[in-house]
Amino acid sequence: MSETDLLVNRREFMKRTAGLGATLTGAIPAVAALPNTAATGRVIGANDRINLGVIGVGGRGSGDARSFSRIGQGTNPCQIVAVCDVYQKRVTTNKNFHKCDGYLDYREVIARKDIDAVVIATPDHWHAKMAMEAINAGKDVYLEKPMTHTIDEAKQLVAIMKETKRIVQIGSQTTSAANWRETRKLIADGAIGDIIMSQGSYHRNSKADWLDPYDPVEPNAGPDGKGDDYIDWKTWLGSAPKRPWDSNRFFHFRRFWDYSGGIATDLFFHVAAPINVCWGEAQFPYKVMAAGGLYTFQPTDMHCEMPATFHLLAEYPKGHSLVLSSTMANAQYIPGLIRGHKGSVIMVEQGGFEDGTDHIILRPERSTIDDAYKAKFGDSEKIIPVERTNMDAAHMTNFLDCMRSRKQPTLDAETAAHTLVLVQMAVQSYREGRVLYFDEKTWKVAPRPFKA
């Protein structure tokens, strides 16, 4: 069969997907609680090959697919059997690379009974709907950060995950880095005493590719494109506001509030998720505020709604705070640091956040430590070696292992929801220009404290 034969034109596509639900020319419904179909996936043995479908194969999704493919050639067998995207060029490229099936409609991937799990790397506003449909079809899910586009969606996803007992790993690979695991052990062992403040950053100097380093705009691509240039724009918009075709929105979706939270949801999630895990138990913030702006960048240059410099300050019910900062105009990072009344742990000392580290540092507060502390940890700075790991491979391997064991992964949806609430509250705080409060009993956000 020729490449031309494999390309799906609009009319053939409509006929083939008619039995899967609403047509693509109709409105894609907003996320709502989906009924549990009680579908169950197959029991996967230790040596069984896991079949994966990848939905969304732009820069990040195609990278995820290739990473899983490399892992699958080792002792944890898995294979990519289907890829999907609304952009035909991406479908063609990835199905040829993986020698698998390719689709324009994600529902065809979810409907396949031979697929054990789906990897979802679409724009954020599609995450929840696709994940919940996959779960209700009996599939496990590797869901790229920031998990969902709203707090309400996160609440729904957590409920469905718990009800169905599906494995859901949120794709913030930093959580699987060894330095965070060692930090968690130190904190649990009393090395810093009571936590007072955590801080971190994610800085870049990247005007040219700000927030979207993977996908350059393709001038010939769009809803009127032929062959590989075809993009199903109506489906891509989904539940987001209806707009005429805009290549900047499609290729640089993280610059627009309709589809993303910018720095807060794209970058801060990578820092806040592992810090949250380090505390020993995932915690919701009760108070969040944010600030920032474009500063040196100009809106006309960037075609962007997002701040290029962003700051977040959160307070937690257990009596400690979190400070995060980021700018896209300066690459000088702030080391990941958790402070306690008896000491501090520095997670990254040299290089940068994306470089990882081969050690962490424990610095005692000499004026507040007692003899018992000195006997256990000493009273001077200590360098603690950690294994430098491939974070992507470790995170994805953990997901595959949990599919076999049915144990919870490193960053399951319930744990990740605590970070999702934080970053989405920061987005809302910035956009509304006010401090916000969270009630974890109801998952509600308000501009004033909730009554106890």
TIFI-537754 format. One record per residue (C-alpha): residue number from 0; x, y, z. Coordinates in nm, 4 decimals, padded with zeros to 6 digits. Layout:
N
(atom NUM,(X,Y,Z))
...
***
This chain:
452
(atom 0,(00.0000,00.0000,00.0000))
(atom 1,(00.1395,00.3404,-00.0950))
(atom 2,(00.1796,00.6318,00.1408))
(atom 3,(-00.0976,00.8123,-00.0458))
(atom 4,(-00.3350,00.5230,00.0213))
(atom 5,(-00.2559,00.5401,00.3896))
(atom 6,(-00.3498,00.9058,00.4185))
(atom 7,(-00.7046,00.9488,00.5397))
(atom 8,(-00.9146,01.2119,00.3704))
(atom 9,(-01.1927,01.3867,00.5519))
(atom 10,(-01.4868,01.1943,00.4048))
(atom 11,(-01.3327,00.8503,00.4599))
(atom 12,(-01.2372,00.9495,00.8126))
(atom 13,(-01.5940,01.0544,00.8941))
(atom 14,(-01.7326,00.7248,00.7691))
(atom 15,(-01.4798,00.5188,00.9608))
(atom 16,(-01.5419,00.6972,01.2917))
(atom 17,(-01.9188,00.7330,01.2672))
(atom 18,(-01.9786,00.4444,01.5060))
(atom 19,(-01.7514,00.5865,01.7721))
(atom 20,(-01.9768,00.8693,01.8900))
(atom 21,(-02.0236,01.2338,01.7983))
(atom 22,(-01.8994,01.3298,01.4549))
(atom 23,(-01.5953,01.5461,01.4305))
(atom 24,(-01.7939,01.8337,01.2835))
(atom 25,(-02.0105,01.8436,01.5960))
(atom 26,(-01.9122,01.9964,01.9257))
(atom 27,(-01.6811,01.7948,02.1473))
(atom 28,(-01.8550,01.7830,02.4860))
(atom 29,(-01.6907,01.9285,02.7910))
(atom 30,(-01.5566,01.6876,03.0510))
(atom 31,(-01.8219,01.5395,03.2748))
(atom 32,(-01.8144,01.2515,03.5184))
(atom 33,(-01.8190,00.9393,03.3033))
(atom 34,(-02.0035,00.6244,03.4062))
(atom 35,(-01.7842,00.3375,03.5118))
(atom 36,(-01.8226,00.0723,03.2453))
(atom 37,(-01.6502,-00.1814,03.4705))
(atom 38,(-01.4202,-00.2625,03.1802))
(atom 39,(-01.1090,-00.4431,03.2916))
(atom 40,(-00.7812,-00.4814,03.1098))
(atom 41,(-00.6034,-00.8103,03.0657))
(atom 42,(-00.3854,-00.9478,03.3422))
(atom 43,(-00.0271,-00.8761,03.2365))
(atom 44,(00.2361,-01.1296,03.3312))
(atom 45,(00.5959,-01.0523,03.4171))
(atom 46,(00.7170,-01.1411,03.0682))
(atom 47,(00.4146,-01.0316,02.8654))
(atom 48,(00.4651,-00.7565,02.6139))
(atom 49,(00.2604,-00.4470,02.6970))
(atom 50,(00.0832,-00.2825,02.4033))
(atom 51,(00.0788,00.0971,02.4120))
(atom 52,(-00.1136,00.3550,02.2138))
(atom 53,(00.0167,00.7129,02.2071))
(atom 54,(-00.2349,00.9965,02.1722))
(atom 55,(-00.0729,01.3250,02.0757))
(atom 56,(00.2595,01.2799,01.8964))
(atom 57,(00.3939,01.6312,01.8752))
(atom 58,(00.7345,01.7062,02.0263))
(atom 59,(00.6718,01.5650,02.3732))
(atom 60,(00.4468,01.2795,02.2654))
(atom 61,(00.6796,01.1527,01.9948))
(atom 62,(00.9630,01.1682,02.2480))
(atom 63,(00.7580,00.9667,02.4969))
(atom 64,(00.6806,00.7090,02.2296))
(atom 65,(01.0462,00.6631,02.1404))
(atom 66,(01.1449,00.6397,02.5065))
(atom 67,(00.8883,00.3676,02.5729))
(atom 68,(01.0026,00.1891,02.2574))
(atom 69,(01.3653,00.1868,02.3773))
(atom 70,(01.2627,00.0619,02.7205))
(atom 71,(01.0538,-00.2113,02.5594))
(atom 72,(01.3578,-00.3590,02.3895))
(atom 73,(01.5072,-00.4452,02.7283))
(atom 74,(01.3849,-00.6486,03.0234))
(atom 75,(01.0494,-00.4681,03.0444))
(atom 76,(00.8885,-00.5618,02.7123))
(atom 77,(00.6455,-00.3122,02.5596))
(atom 78,(00.5697,-00.1871,02.2122))
(atom 79,(00.3951,00.1028,02.0425))
(atom 80,(00.1068,-00.0447,01.8412))
(atom 81,(-00.0822,00.2754,01.7591))
(atom 82,(-00.0224,00.6498,01.7385))
(atom 83,(-00.2754,00.9296,01.7032))
(atom 84,(-00.2758,01.3011,01.6340))
(atom 85,(-00.5029,01.5535,01.4639))
(atom 86,(-00.2067,01.6551,01.2431))
(atom 87,(-00.1611,01.3990,00.9656))
(atom 88,(00.2121,01.4684,00.9269))
(atom 89,(00.2732,01.3648,01.2861))
(atom 90,(00.0660,01.0520,01.2389))
(atom 91,(00.2552,00.9532,00.9249))
(atom 92,(00.5985,01.0207,01.0747))
(atom 93,(00.5353,00.8281,01.3933))
(atom 94,(00.3508,00.5308,01.2487))
(atom 95,(00.6322,00.4842,00.9979))
(atom 96,(00.8962,00.5092,01.2711))
(atom 97,(00.7240,00.2584,01.5005))
(atom 98,(00.5819,00.0465,01.2174))
(atom 99,(00.2389,00.0645,01.3759))
(atom 100,(-00.1118,00.1875,01.3014))
(atom 101,(-00.1896,00.5581,01.2833))
(atom 102,(-00.5139,00.7457,01.3495))
(atom 103,(-00.6584,01.0960,01.3416))
(atom 104,(-00.9277,01.0086,01.5984))
(atom 105,(-00.8154,00.9168,01.9514))
(atom 106,(-01.1339,00.7154,02.0072))
(atom 107,(-01.0090,00.4530,01.7645))
(atom 108,(-00.7043,00.3987,01.9845))
(atom 109,(-00.9110,00.3714,02.3016))
(atom 110,(-01.1548,00.1312,02.1339))
(atom 111,(-00.8818,-00.1224,02.0497))
(atom 112,(-00.9052,-00.4178,02.2851))
(atom 113,(-00.5431,-00.5197,02.2243))
(atom 114,(-00.4090,-00.1945,02.3728))
(atom 115,(-00.3223,-00.2202,02.7431))
(atom 116,(-00.2399,00.1453,02.8129))
(atom 117,(-00.2430,00.4829,02.6453))
(atom 118,(00.0128,00.7599,02.6661))
(atom 119,(-00.1576,01.1002,02.6478))
(atom 120,(00.0566,01.3968,02.5414))
(atom 121,(-00.2021,01.6309,02.3919))
(atom 122,(-00.2631,01.9958,02.4861))
(atom 123,(-00.3783,02.0234,02.8477))
(atom 124,(-00.7451,02.0927,02.7766))
(atom 125,(-00.7855,01.7404,02.6340))
(atom 126,(-00.6085,01.5497,02.9135))
(atom 127,(-00.8981,01.4768,03.1472))
(atom 128,(-01.1520,01.3704,02.8851))
(atom 129,(-00.9133,01.1338,02.7088))
(atom 130,(-00.7774,00.9875,03.0319))
(atom 131,(-01.1207,00.9167,03.1771))
(atom 132,(-01.2441,00.7590,02.8545))
(atom 133,(-00.9360,00.5360,02.8459))
(atom 134,(-00.9795,00.4364,03.2104))
(atom 135,(-01.3421,00.3468,03.1538))
(atom 136,(-01.2326,00.1338,02.8581))
(atom 137,(-01.0136,-00.0695,03.0951))
(atom 138,(-00.6810,00.0892,03.0080))
(atom 139,(-00.4013,00.2196,03.2257))
(atom 140,(-00.2822,00.5719,03.1499))
(atom 141,(00.0498,00.7549,03.1329))
(atom 142,(-00.0729,01.1151,03.1377))
(atom 143,(00.1623,01.4035,03.0723))
(atom 144,(00.1713,01.6884,03.3207))
(atom 145,(00.0003,01.9037,03.4296))
(atom 146,(-00.2540,01.6187,03.4580))
(atom 147,(-00.5646,01.8299,03.3858))
(atom 148,(-00.6594,02.1810,03.2778))
(atom 149,(-00.8848,02.2529,03.5770))
(atom 150,(-00.9194,02.1558,03.9414))
(atom 151,(-01.2679,02.0122,03.8819))
(atom 152,(-01.1251,01.7818,03.6137))
(atom 153,(-00.8560,01.6643,03.8552))
(atom 154,(-01.1173,01.5807,04.1160))
(atom 155,(-01.3124,01.3730,03.8627))
(atom 156,(-01.0024,01.1931,03.7393))
(atom 157,(-00.8910,01.1006,04.0916))
(atom 158,(-01.2364,00.9639,04.1721))
(atom 159,(-01.2474,00.7466,03.8592))
(atom 160,(-00.8927,00.6202,03.9133))
(atom 161,(-00.9769,00.5142,04.2690))
(atom 162,(-01.3047,00.3547,04.1675))
(atom 163,(-01.1635,00.1527,03.8785))
(atom 164,(-00.8191,00.0879,04.0333))
(atom 165,(-00.6489,00.1645,03.7044))
(atom 166,(-00.2815,00.2620,03.7030))
(atom 167,(-00.2385,00.6320,03.6232))
(atom 168,(00.1117,00.7770,03.6166))
(atom 169,(00.1407,01.1548,03.5705))
(atom 170,(00.4326,01.2277,03.3398))
(atom 171,(00.6398,01.4598,03.5546))
(atom 172,(00.9585,01.2558,03.5253))
(atom 173,(01.1530,01.4671,03.7736))
(atom 174,(00.9661,01.2887,04.0527))
(atom 175,(01.1622,00.9716,03.9683))
(atom 176,(01.5050,01.1336,04.0058))
(atom 177,(01.7203,00.9776,04.2767))
(atom 178,(01.8052,01.3074,04.4498))
(atom 179,(01.4403,01.3601,04.5471))
(atom 180,(01.4094,01.0078,04.6881))
(atom 181,(01.7185,01.0560,04.9014))
(atom 182,(01.5893,01.3934,05.0201))
(atom 183,(01.2617,01.2356,05.1261))
(atom 184,(01.4523,00.9771,05.3300))
(atom 185,(01.6561,01.2467,05.5050))
(atom 186,(01.3462,01.4498,05.5932))
(atom 187,(01.1614,01.1424,05.7194))
(atom 188,(01.4648,01.0573,05.9325))
(atom 189,(01.4579,01.3998,06.1015))
(atom 190,(01.7593,01.5543,05.9261))
(atom 191,(01.6046,01.9014,05.8958))
(atom 192,(01.3508,01.8957,06.1795))
(atom 193,(01.0197,02.0688,06.1202))
(atom 194,(00.9793,02.1949,05.7624))
(atom 195,(00.9649,02.5737,05.7387))
(atom 196,(01.0016,02.6587,05.3702))
(atom 197,(01.0668,02.4922,05.0351))
(atom 198,(01.1925,02.6750,04.7294))
(atom 199,(01.2789,02.6015,04.3715))
(atom 200,(01.2933,02.7438,04.0219))
(atom 201,(01.2880,02.6573,03.6539))
(atom 202,(01.4704,02.9231,03.4508))
(atom 203,(01.5520,02.9448,03.0822))
(atom 204,(01.6835,03.2049,02.8406))
(atom 205,(01.4846,03.1091,02.5351))
(atom 206,(01.2831,03.3786,02.3626))
(atom 207,(01.2852,03.1900,02.0339))
(atom 208,(01.1230,02.8760,02.1712))
(atom 209,(00.9640,03.0050,02.4890))
(atom 210,(00.7327,02.7421,02.6393))
(atom 211,(00.7181,02.5493,02.3111))
(atom 212,(01.0685,02.4199,02.2376))
(atom 213,(00.9530,02.1275,02.0237))
(atom 214,(00.7299,02.2332,01.7360))
(atom 215,(00.8046,02.5103,01.4870))
(atom 216,(00.5094,02.6523,01.2929))
(atom 217,(00.4520,02.4676,00.9646))
(atom 218,(00.3232,02.7314,00.7184))
(atom 219,(00.1403,02.4878,00.4882))
(atom 220,(-00.0349,02.2948,00.7641))
(atom 221,(-00.3948,02.3600,00.8618))
(atom 222,(-00.7566,02.2491,00.8230))
(atom 223,(-00.7386,02.3151,00.4471))
(atom 224,(-00.4093,02.1316,00.4079))
(atom 225,(-00.3842,01.8325,00.1776))
(atom 226,(-00.2305,01.4976,00.2638))
(atom 227,(00.0228,01.5278,00.5436))
(atom 228,(-00.0541,01.8997,00.5836))
(atom 229,(-00.4089,01.8306,00.7084))
(atom 230,(-00.4950,01.9324,01.0669))
(atom 231,(-00.8347,01.8570,01.2197))
(atom 232,(-00.8709,02.1987,01.3854))
(atom 233,(-01.2293,02.1483,01.5086))
(atom 234,(-01.1354,01.8388,01.7023))
(atom 235,(-00.8187,02.0009,01.8369))
(atom 236,(-01.0226,02.2871,01.9839))
(atom 237,(-01.2529,02.0408,02.1595))
(atom 238,(-01.4216,02.2040,02.4582))
(atom 239,(-01.2100,02.5208,02.4269))
(atom 240,(-01.3671,02.8372,02.2826))
(atom 241,(-01.4333,02.8113,01.9089))
(atom 242,(-01.1861,03.0143,01.7052))
(atom 243,(-01.0805,03.0362,01.3412))
(atom 244,(-00.7642,02.8505,01.2434))
(atom 245,(-00.4561,02.9984,01.4095))
(atom 246,(-00.1224,02.8259,01.3498))
(atom 247,(00.0342,02.9978,01.6506))
(atom 248,(-00.2332,02.8562,01.8823))
(atom 249,(-00.1914,02.5084,01.7391))
(atom 250,(00.1872,02.4865,01.7375))
(atom 251,(00.2440,02.7043,02.0478))
(atom 252,(-00.0580,02.6182,02.2576))
(atom 253,(00.1247,02.6771,02.5885))
(atom 254,(00.1132,03.0516,02.5191))
(atom 255,(-00.2652,03.0685,02.5552))
(atom 256,(-00.4931,03.0403,02.8582))
(atom 257,(-00.7540,02.8411,02.6645))
(atom 258,(-00.5251,02.5386,02.6503))
(atom 259,(-00.2551,02.5798,02.9149))
(atom 260,(-00.1404,02.7582,03.2295))
(atom 261,(00.1976,02.8585,03.0861))
(atom 262,(00.4959,02.8500,03.3199))
(atom 263,(00.2869,02.7432,03.6191))
(atom 264,(00.1481,02.4254,03.4633))
(atom 265,(00.4280,02.3457,03.2201))
(atom 266,(00.7384,02.4103,03.4308))
(atom 267,(00.6416,02.4594,03.7963))
(atom 268,(00.4710,02.1206,03.7991))
(atom 269,(00.8121,01.9576,03.7484))
(atom 270,(00.9493,02.1331,04.0580))
(atom 271,(00.6472,02.1277,04.2874))
(atom 272,(00.5546,01.7608,04.2361))
(atom 273,(00.8820,01.6124,04.3681))
(atom 274,(00.9037,01.8710,04.6470))
(atom 275,(00.5532,01.7725,04.7547))
(atom 276,(00.6534,01.4062,04.7598))
(atom 277,(00.9671,01.4894,04.9609))
(atom 278,(00.7535,01.6200,05.2455))
(atom 279,(00.6516,01.2624,05.3218))
(atom 280,(00.2848,01.3053,05.2392))
(atom 281,(00.1163,01.4945,04.9589))
(atom 282,(-00.0380,01.8180,05.0844))
(atom 283,(-00.2877,02.0644,04.9417))
(atom 284,(-00.2060,02.4345,04.9821))
(atom 285,(-00.4588,02.6436,05.1665))
(atom 286,(-00.3377,02.9835,05.0406))
(atom 287,(-00.1784,03.0735,04.7051))
(atom 288,(-00.0713,03.3985,04.5424))
(atom 289,(00.1154,03.4692,04.2182))
(atom 290,(00.2754,03.7556,04.0274))
(atom 291,(00.4796,03.8198,03.7141))
(atom 292,(00.4701,03.9710,03.3696))
(atom 293,(00.6215,03.9816,03.0208))
(atom 294,(00.8895,04.2333,03.1285))
(atom 295,(01.1535,04.2375,02.8535))
(atom 296,(00.9326,04.0524,02.6078))
(atom 297,(00.6705,04.2252,02.3954))
(atom 298,(00.3251,04.0758,02.3268))
(atom 299,(00.3525,04.1548,01.9555))
(atom 300,(00.6814,03.9657,01.9347))
(atom 301,(00.5632,03.6610,02.1235))
(atom 302,(00.1957,03.6392,02.0204))
(atom 303,(00.1429,03.5230,02.3744))
(atom 304,(-00.1004,03.5754,02.6628))
(atom 305,(00.1283,03.4310,02.9307))
(atom 306,(00.3733,03.6028,03.1657))
(atom 307,(00.7363,03.5321,03.0782))
(atom 308,(00.8404,03.5763,03.4406))
(atom 309,(00.6289,03.4114,03.7079))
(atom 310,(00.6406,03.3794,04.0861))
(atom 311,(00.4354,03.1615,04.3174))
(atom 312,(00.3980,03.1710,04.6947))
(atom 313,(00.1903,02.9105,04.8778))
(atom 314,(00.1169,02.8358,05.2416))
(atom 315,(00.0253,02.4917,05.3753))
(atom 316,(-00.1943,02.3906,05.6706))
(atom 317,(00.0933,02.2114,05.8454))
(atom 318,(00.2766,02.5420,05.8916))
(atom 319,(00.5251,02.5829,05.6069))
(atom 320,(00.5453,02.7652,05.2754))
(atom 321,(00.6605,02.7090,04.9166))
(atom 322,(00.8279,02.9661,04.6901))
(atom 323,(00.8806,02.9055,04.3177))
(atom 324,(01.0207,03.1387,04.0530))
(atom 325,(01.0831,03.1233,03.6808))
(atom 326,(01.1761,03.3499,03.3935))
(atom 327,(01.2297,03.2814,03.0258))
(atom 328,(01.4832,03.5662,02.9964))
(atom 329,(01.7558,03.4494,03.2366))
(atom 330,(01.8931,03.0978,03.2854))
(atom 331,(02.0365,03.1435,03.6369))
(atom 332,(01.8475,02.8928,03.8475))
(atom 333,(01.7880,02.8727,04.2229))
(atom 334,(01.8825,02.5344,04.3729))
(atom 335,(01.5993,02.3164,04.4967))
(atom 336,(01.6033,02.3656,04.8718))
(atom 337,(01.3932,02.2496,05.1663))
(atom 338,(01.4562,02.4341,05.4936))
(atom 339,(01.3805,02.3061,05.8427))
(atom 340,(01.4490,02.4436,06.1894))
(atom 341,(01.7397,02.1993,06.2325))
(atom 342,(01.8853,02.1956,05.8822))
(atom 343,(01.8406,02.2278,05.5078))
(atom 344,(01.8656,01.9905,05.2139))
(atom 345,(01.9888,02.1267,04.8818))
(atom 346,(01.8818,01.8987,04.5963))
(atom 347,(02.0723,02.0551,04.3044))
(atom 348,(02.4018,02.2326,04.3640))
(atom 349,(02.5592,02.2846,04.0213))
(atom 350,(02.4427,02.2984,03.6609))
(atom 351,(02.0681,02.3504,03.6417))
(atom 352,(01.7349,02.1911,03.7086))
(atom 353,(01.7337,01.9885,03.3866))
(atom 354,(02.0933,01.8727,03.4373))
(atom 355,(02.0191,01.6600,03.7425))
(atom 356,(02.2821,01.6036,04.0077))
(atom 357,(02.5076,01.3347,04.1497))
(atom 358,(02.4766,01.4554,04.5084))
(atom 359,(02.2671,01.6449,04.7575))
(atom 360,(02.3847,01.8558,05.0499))
(atom 361,(02.2718,01.8482,05.4125))
(atom 362,(02.3491,02.1698,05.6017))
(atom 363,(02.2671,02.1669,05.9743))
(atom 364,(02.1549,02.4790,06.1616))
(atom 365,(02.4218,02.4692,06.4308))
(atom 366,(02.2433,02.7035,06.6679))
(atom 367,(01.9298,02.4882,06.6955))
(atom 368,(02.0514,02.1264,06.6813))
(atom 369,(02.0895,01.9164,06.9953))
(atom 370,(02.3290,01.6388,07.0957))
(atom 371,(02.1027,01.3644,06.9606))
(atom 372,(02.0988,01.5338,06.6214))
(atom 373,(02.4773,01.5753,06.6218))
(atom 374,(02.5259,01.2094,06.7034))
(atom 375,(02.3065,01.1064,06.4117))
(atom 376,(02.3877,01.3612,06.1413))
(atom 377,(02.6907,01.5578,06.2642))
(atom 378,(02.7101,01.9359,06.2948))
(atom 379,(02.8766,02.0297,05.9655))
(atom 380,(02.7829,02.0260,05.5988))
(atom 381,(02.7587,01.6788,05.4497))
(atom 382,(02.7699,01.5870,05.0806))
(atom 383,(02.5551,01.2811,05.0083))
(atom 384,(02.6156,01.1029,04.6743))
(atom 385,(02.3104,01.0003,04.4735))
(atom 386,(02.2755,00.8005,04.1559))
(atom 387,(02.2429,01.0145,03.8436))
(atom 388,(01.9472,00.8630,03.6596))
(atom 389,(01.7692,00.8988,03.3282))
(atom 390,(01.4514,01.0470,03.4740))
(atom 391,(01.2327,00.9696,03.1719))
(atom 392,(01.3391,00.6051,03.1637))
(atom 393,(01.2987,00.5653,03.5393))
(atom 394,(00.9498,00.7195,03.5393))
(atom 395,(00.8273,00.5179,03.2424))
(atom 396,(00.9773,00.1945,03.3745))
(atom 397,(00.8001,00.2559,03.7033))
(atom 398,(00.4714,00.2891,03.5120))
(atom 399,(00.5267,-00.0408,03.3285))
(atom 400,(00.6289,-00.2165,03.6501))
(atom 401,(00.3108,-00.0956,03.8198))
(atom 402,(00.0990,-00.2156,03.5298))
(atom 403,(00.2298,-00.5629,03.6071))
(atom 404,(00.2223,-00.5458,03.9883))
(atom 405,(-00.0911,-00.3231,04.0178))
(atom 406,(00.0886,-00.1171,04.2814))
(atom 407,(00.0572,00.2611,04.2792))
(atom 408,(00.3221,00.4392,04.0667))
(atom 409,(00.5589,00.7121,04.1803))
(atom 410,(00.3228,00.9936,04.0799))
(atom 411,(-00.0302,00.8571,04.0697))
(atom 412,(-00.3206,01.0885,03.9955))
(atom 413,(-00.4216,01.1301,04.3595))
(atom 414,(-00.0725,01.2372,04.4630))
(atom 415,(-00.0282,01.4609,04.1583))
(atom 416,(-00.3617,01.6324,04.2226))
(atom 417,(-00.2049,01.8158,04.5165))
(atom 418,(00.0414,01.9819,04.2783))
(atom 419,(-00.2275,02.0385,04.0154))
(atom 420,(-00.4333,02.2353,04.2678))
(atom 421,(-00.1276,02.4461,04.3538))
(atom 422,(-00.0360,02.5422,03.9969))
(atom 423,(-00.3925,02.5997,03.8814))
(atom 424,(-00.4568,02.8224,04.1828))
(atom 425,(-00.1437,03.0164,04.0879))
(atom 426,(-00.2789,03.0672,03.7360))
(atom 427,(-00.6120,03.1888,03.8741))
(atom 428,(-00.4403,03.4136,04.1287))
(atom 429,(-00.2299,03.5783,03.8570))
(atom 430,(-00.5221,03.6289,03.6221))
(atom 431,(-00.7531,03.7658,03.8923))
(atom 432,(-00.4859,03.9663,04.0759))
(atom 433,(-00.5747,03.8401,04.4225))
(atom 434,(-00.4859,03.5888,04.6923))
(atom 435,(-00.6842,03.2642,04.6797))
(atom 436,(-00.7750,02.9991,04.9373))
(atom 437,(-00.8503,02.6280,04.8982))
(atom 438,(-01.0870,02.3981,05.0845))
(atom 439,(-00.9697,02.0399,05.0418))
(atom 440,(-01.3002,01.8963,05.1665))
(atom 441,(-01.4897,02.0448,04.8736))
(atom 442,(-01.2007,02.1161,04.6322))
(atom 443,(-01.3283,02.4736,04.6060))
(atom 444,(-01.1243,02.7926,04.5546))
(atom 445,(-01.2307,03.1301,04.6950))
(atom 446,(-01.0814,03.4797,04.7532))
(atom 447,(-01.1261,03.4504,05.1296))
(atom 448,(-01.0468,03.1811,05.3894))
(atom 449,(-01.2996,02.9019,05.4318))
(atom 450,(-01.4602,02.8608,05.7721))
(atom 451,(-01.3337,02.5674,05.9757))
***
